[in-house]
Amino acid sequence: MSKHLERDLEQLSCDIVTIGGLVEEATQQAVTALQERRMELAELVIRNGSKIDGREVEIEDACLKMLALHQPVAEDLRFITSVIKINSDLERMGDLAMNIAQRAVFLTSQDPIPFPSQLSTIGAATVTMVRRSLDALVKRDAQTALQVCRADDEVDRLNREIIAELIALMKKDASMVERALSFFSATRHLERIADHATNIAEDVVYLVEGEIIRHGMNVA
Amino acid sequence: MSKHLERDLEQLSCDIVTIGGLVEEATQQAVTALQERRMELAELVIRNGSKIDGREVEIEDACLKMLALHQPVAEDLRFITSVIKINSDLERMGDLAMNIAQRAVFLTSQDPIPFPSQLSTIGAATVTMVRRSLDALVKRDAQTALQVCRADDEVDRLNREIIAELIALMKKDASMVERALSFFSATRHLERIADHATNIAEDVVYLVEGEIIRHGMNVA
C-alpha cells in the first residue's frame, strides 16, 4: 500500500469516529432533554444537526477522491465502500436524534406524564452500540461487532416493555394519548438508531470476515 | 469508456430497477394486505423479503467487482458509489414493507377498526415515489428526482392527517388503542419508505448536477 493511501485511510478512520462521536452526543443529549424536560438542550440537538450533515458530505467526498486517486483493491476497497454506507447510516442516525429532540420540545411544552421507566436504559444501550460499532470498524474487530448485533435484541426487548407501559397509560387516561404517542415515537426512533448501529456492525463483520450476517438476524 | 464497463453499467441499471420493482411490489402488497385484511398476502410479503435481501447482496458484490476491475473515474465512479448507497436504501425499504406486513398480520387477527381514510393514498403515493426515484437514476433525470423530493411533502401532510384520525380513535375508545397504534406504526413505516425514496432522489440530483440538496430540505 502506498504511504499516501495509508495516510488517507487513517484520516478516514479518524473522520468516521468524529462523526460517530457527534451522533453519540446528539443521541445522549436528546434522551436527556426528553427525561429532564430541557427545552434548550433539545433545541441544541436540532441546531447541531447541520454539523453532522456537513461532516457526512466531507467524508463521502473524501471516499470518492480516494477511490479515484488510489484505485484501491481488495480490503482497502471494501473498507472505503463500507465507510460510504456507514457514513450514510450515521447521517440518518443524526436525523433520528433530531426527531427525538423534536419530541422533547413538544413534550416539554406540555404537562408532564410518567417517563417510561426503561427509556434512559435504552438510550444508554443505544449510545454504547453506536460507539462500539465504530470501535469495531476502526479496529477491524469482528468480535466487538458481533456483540453489538446481540445487544440489539436487548434494545428490542426493552422497547416492547416501554410500548406496553405506554399502551396502559393511553388506556387509563385518554387525555394522555398525544403525549404517550410522542414517547412512543421517541422510543421507536431510538430503536431505529440501534438498528443502524447493528447494520454498521454487520458491515464490519463482512469487512473483516467476508461473511454476510445481515438479513434474517432481526426483523422487528 | 470500455465496452466491458459500459455493458456492466447497463447491467447494474437493470439490476437496481429489478430490486426496486420488488420493493414497490412488496410495499403495495403490504398496504393491500392491511386494507383488505388479507393474511395470506401479508405472509407472502414477509416470505419474499429474502428475495430482496439476496438481490442486495448480489448488487453490492457487482459494484465492488466493477470498482476493482474497471477502476472507473468521474461520473461512472459516482454512479457506482451512488448505487451502493441506493441499494442499501432499497434493502431497508424492503424491511419496512415487511414491518407493515407484520402489522397487517396482527390487525387481521383482531376485530376490525376503521381503516385510516388516507392510508391507501399514502401507499400509492409512496410506491410512485419509489418507482420515479429509480427512473430518475437510470435516466439521469434531475427534474424527475426533484419531483420525488416535492412529493414527500404531500406524504408528510397526509401522514399528519392519519395520525390525527388515529388519536381521535384512541381517545374515543380505549379498547382500540393497540390496533390504532399498529396502524400508527404502519403509517410511520410507509412514511419512512417515502423518506428513503427521497434520499435516492437527492442522490440522483447530486449525481446529475453535482449539487448536494440533501440536508435541510425536510426534517420531520
Chai-1 contact restraints between the chains, C-beta under 6 A:
chainA,res_idxA,chainB,res_idxB,connection_type,confidence,min_distance_angstrom,max_distance_angstrom,comment,restraint_id
A,D53,B,H215,contact,1.0,0.0,6.0,A-B,restraint_1
A,V57,B,I212,contact,1.0,0.0,6.0,A-B,restraint_2
A,L67,B,L77,contact,1.0,0.0,6.0,A-B,restraint_3
A,A68,B,V73,contact,1.0,0.0,6.0,A-B,restraint_4
A,A68,B,L77,contact,1.0,0.0,6.0,A-B,restraint_5
A,Q71,B,Q71,contact,1.0,0.0,6.0,A-B,restraint_6
A,V73,B,A68,contact,1.0,0.0,6.0,A-B,restraint_7
A,L77,B,L67,contact,1.0,0.0,6.0,A-B,restraint_8
A,L77,B,A68,contact,1.0,0.0,6.0,A-B,restraint_9
A,T81,B,I84,contact,1.0,0.0,6.0,A-B,restraint_10
A,I84,B,T81,contact,1.0,0.0,6.0,A-B,restraint_11
A,I84,B,I84,contact,1.0,0.0,6.0,A-B,restraint_12
A,K85,B,S88,contact,1.0,0.0,6.0,A-B,restraint_13
A,S88,B,K85,contact,1.0,0.0,6.0,A-B,restraint_14
A,M98,B,V219,contact,1.0,0.0,6.0,A-B,restraint_15
A,I167,B,V177,contact,1.0,0.0,6.0,A-B,restraint_16
A,M170,B,M170,contact,1.0,0.0,6.0,A-B,restraint_17
A,M170,B,V177,contact,1.0,0.0,6.0,A-B,restraint_18
A,K171,B,A174,contact,1.0,0.0,6.0,A-B,restraint_19
A,K171,B,V177,contact,1.0,0.0,6.0,A-B,restraint_20
A,A174,B,K171,contact,1.0,0.0,6.0,A-B,restraint_21
A,V177,B,I167,contact,1.0,0.0,6.0,A-B,restraint_22
A,V177,B,M170,contact,1.0,0.0,6.0,A-B,restraint_23
A,V177,B,K171,contact,1.0,0.0,6.0,A-B,restraint_24
A,I212,B,V57,contact,1.0,0.0,6.0,A-B,restraint_25
A,H215,B,D53,contact,1.0,0.0,6.0,A-B,restraint_26
A,V219,B,M98,contact,1.0,0.0,6.0,A-B,restraint_27
